[in-house]
């Protein structure tokens, strides 16, 4: 019985079989209408803020220019993902009291995060360790389980421009894992989780937003996650519902 996580592909295997991640299931099963508007805004902002770049794209021709513009939102997404990965790595080291070398462009994130840790007297229990649930077949990696204000919290770090309620589904799933695995062959029972929350780590400071306030609320959010996971796992089946067009029936005259 093993749980393995591949950083390179961000994929999990459980007992030798691929197992979907919590964020993958949420991404496939939960509509994100705001993403459409964000994508359009990213392209519009580029066009208005980069007239020389737009002229260069025009010179490339219509089809190459359109292809380049289509990539702009995903370039922004990838840049944000790199920043988030870097901040997560620093956050894990700092919460354990280890010294880190902070890149200048992340100094604000780290300073605010450190102030938040001190202000809330955060005591780490488990950080960045894979968890899984065999019964419902998913895996994931919560950012931190900590003691805070006399309670055990499961927390997620976010570096995006905003934080959203769907993180409550992600953290609820992690809180209802059957076990965590410090090493692939070492399964241990997850501590009892009292509450969940999301910490928004920004260049201007870090802020804790509560999600589920008690175990009953965690259970409710986990129930919603399971519905979304079911839809996510049926997406390929849904695509297959459409058959081939039927030929018109032959008329009696043609016969």
C-alpha positions in Angstrom: 0.0 0.0 0.0 1.7 3.2 -1.2 0.9 6.8 -2.0 3.3 8.6 -4.3 3.3 12.1 -5.5 5.2 13.3 -8.6 6.2 17.0 -8.4 7.1 17.0 -12.1 3.7 16.0 -13.3 1.7 16.9 -10.2 0.2 13.5 -10.2 -0.6 10.9 -7.6 -0.5 7.1 -7.6 -2.2 5.1 -4.9 -1.5 1.3 -4.5 0.2 1.5 -7.9 -2.8 3.0 -9.7 -3.3 6.6 -10.9 -5.6 8.5 -8.5 -7.2 11.9 -9.3 -6.1 14.9 -7.2 -8.6 17.1 -5.3 -7.8 20.2 -7.3 -8.0 18.3 -10.6 -11.5 17.0 -9.7 -12.6 20.5 -8.7 -11.3 22.0 -11.9 -13.1 19.4 -14.1 -16.4 19.4 -12.1 -17.0 22.9 -10.9 -17.9 25.6 -13.5 -15.7 28.7 -13.5 -17.5 31.4 -15.4 -15.2 34.1 -14.0 -12.3 32.5 -16.0 -13.9 33.5 -19.3 -14.1 37.2 -18.3 -10.6 37.1 -16.8 -9.2 35.6 -20.1 -10.9 38.3 -22.1 -9.7 41.0 -19.7 -6.1 39.8 -20.0 -6.1 40.0 -23.8 -7.9 43.4 -23.7 -5.3 44.8 -21.2 -2.4 43.6 -23.4 -3.9 45.3 -26.5 -4.4 48.6 -24.7 -1.1 48.6 -22.8 1.2 47.3 -25.5 0.6 49.2 -28.8 4.1 48.4 -30.1 3.6 44.7 -29.3 0.2 44.7 -31.1 1.7 46.3 -34.2 4.4 43.5 -34.2 1.6 40.9 -34.0 -0.2 42.6 -36.9 3.0 42.4 -38.9 3.1 38.6 -38.3 -0.2 38.2 -40.1 -3.7 37.4 -39.0 -3.5 33.8 -38.0 -0.1 33.9 -36.2 -1.2 37.2 -34.5 -4.5 35.6 -33.3 -2.6 32.5 -32.0 -0.2 34.7 -30.0 -3.0 36.8 -28.5 -4.8 33.6 -27.5 -1.8 32.6 -25.4 -1.7 35.7 -23.3 -4.0 34.6 -20.5 -2.1 31.3 -20.1 1.2 33.1 -20.0 -0.2 35.2 -17.1 -1.5 32.1 -15.5 1.9 30.4 -15.8 3.7 33.4 -14.3 1.3 33.4 -11.4 1.8 29.7 -10.9 5.6 30.1 -10.7 5.2 32.8 -8.1 2.8 30.7 -6.1 5.1 27.7 -6.2 8.0 29.9 -5.0 5.9 31.4 -2.2 4.7 27.9 -1.1 8.2 26.6 -0.9 9.3 29.6 1.2 6.2 29.4 3.4 6.9 25.7 4.3 10.5 26.5 5.4 9.6 29.7 7.3 6.7 28.1 9.3 9.2 25.6 10.7 11.6 28.3 11.7 14.2 27.6 9.0 16.3 30.3 7.4 15.6 31.1 3.8 17.0 33.3 1.1 14.2 35.5 -0.1 14.2 36.9 -3.7 13.7 40.6 -3.8 10.4 40.4 -5.8 8.9 38.2 -3.0 10.1 40.2 0.0 6.7 41.7 0.6 5.0 38.3 0.5 7.5 36.8 3.0 7.5 39.8 5.4 3.7 39.8 5.6 3.5 36.1 6.0 6.1 36.1 8.8 4.2 38.9 10.6 1.0 36.8 10.3 2.7 33.7 11.8 3.9 35.7 14.7 0.6 37.6 15.3 -1.4 34.3 15.4 1.2 32.3 17.2 0.9 29.5 14.6 2.3 26.1 15.6 2.9 23.7 12.6 1.8 20.1 12.9 2.0 18.8 9.3 3.0 20.7 6.2 3.1 19.7 2.5 2.5 16.0 3.0 0.3 13.9 0.6 -3.1 12.6 1.9 -5.6 10.2 0.3 -9.0 8.6 0.6 -9.3 5.1 -0.8 -13.0 4.8 -0.2 -13.8 7.8 -2.4 -10.6 7.5 -4.5 -8.8 10.8 -4.5 -5.5 12.2 -3.2 -4.0 15.7 -2.5 -1.5 17.7 -0.6 -2.7 20.2 2.0 -0.4 23.1 2.6 -0.5 23.0 6.4 -2.2 21.6 9.5 -1.5 23.8 12.4 -2.5 24.7 16.0 -4.0 28.1 16.1 -6.0 29.7 19.0 -6.2 26.3 20.7 -7.7 24.6 17.7 -6.4 22.4 14.9 -6.8 24.1 11.5 -6.2 22.8 8.0 -5.0 25.7 6.0 -4.4 26.5 2.3 -2.0 29.2 1.1 -3.2 31.3 -1.8 -1.1 33.9 -3.7 -3.7 34.7 -6.4 -5.3 38.1 -6.8 -8.3 36.9 -4.7 -9.6 34.0 -2.5 -12.8 32.2 -3.1 -15.3 30.0 -1.3 -14.5 26.9 -3.4 -11.3 26.6 -1.4 -13.6 25.5 1.4 -14.4 22.4 -0.7 -10.7 21.7 -1.3 -9.7 22.0 2.3 -12.8 19.9 3.4 -11.6 17.1 1.2 -8.2 17.2 2.7 -9.7 17.2 6.2 -11.6 14.1 5.4 -8.6 12.1 4.1 -8.3 8.6 5.5 -4.5 9.0 6.1 -1.4 11.1 5.3 1.8 9.6 4.1 5.1 11.2 5.3 6.8 8.6 3.1 5.2 6.5 0.4 4.9 3.4 2.6 4.0 5.1 5.9 0.3 5.7 6.3 -0.7 7.6 9.4 -4.2 8.8 10.6 -4.9 12.4 10.1 -5.3 14.5 13.2 -8.8 15.6 14.1 -9.5 18.9 12.3 -11.5 21.5 14.0 -11.6 24.2 11.4 -10.4 25.1 7.9 -9.2 28.3 6.4 -7.3 30.0 3.6 -4.4 32.4 4.1 -4.1 35.0 1.4 -0.4 35.7 1.0 0.1 39.0 -0.9 2.8 41.6 -1.4 0.9 43.8 1.1 0.5 41.3 3.9 -1.1 37.9 4.8 -4.8 37.5 5.8 -6.6 34.5 7.3 -10.1 33.8 5.9 -12.1 31.2 7.9 -13.9 28.6 5.8 -15.5 25.7 7.8 -16.0 26.7 11.4 -16.6 23.3 12.9 -16.5 19.5 11.9 -20.2 19.6 10.9 -19.5 22.4 8.4 -16.4 20.5 7.1 -18.7 17.4 6.5 -21.2 19.5 4.6 -18.5 21.0 2.4 -17.1 17.5 1.8 -20.5 16.3 0.7 -20.6 19.0 -1.9 -17.0 18.1 -3.0 -18.1 14.5 -3.5 -20.9 15.6 -5.8 -18.5 17.7 -7.9 -16.0 14.8 -8.0 -18.7 12.5 -9.3 -19.5 15.0 -12.1 -15.8 15.4 -12.9 -15.3 11.6 -13.2 -18.2 11.4 -15.6 -17.2 14.1 -18.0 -15.8 11.6 -20.6 -19.0 9.6 -20.3 -21.0 12.8 -21.0 -19.0 13.5 -24.1 -19.8 10.0 -25.3 -23.6 10.5 -25.1 -23.6 12.0 -28.6 -23.9 9.4 -31.2 -23.4 9.6 -35.0 -26.1 11.3 -37.1 -28.9 9.0 -38.2 -29.5 8.5 -42.0 -32.9 9.5 -43.3 -35.2 6.5 -43.6 -35.8 5.3 -47.1 -39.2 6.2 -48.5 -41.6 3.6 -49.9 -41.4 5.1 -53.4 -37.6 4.6 -53.4 -38.1 1.0 -52.4 
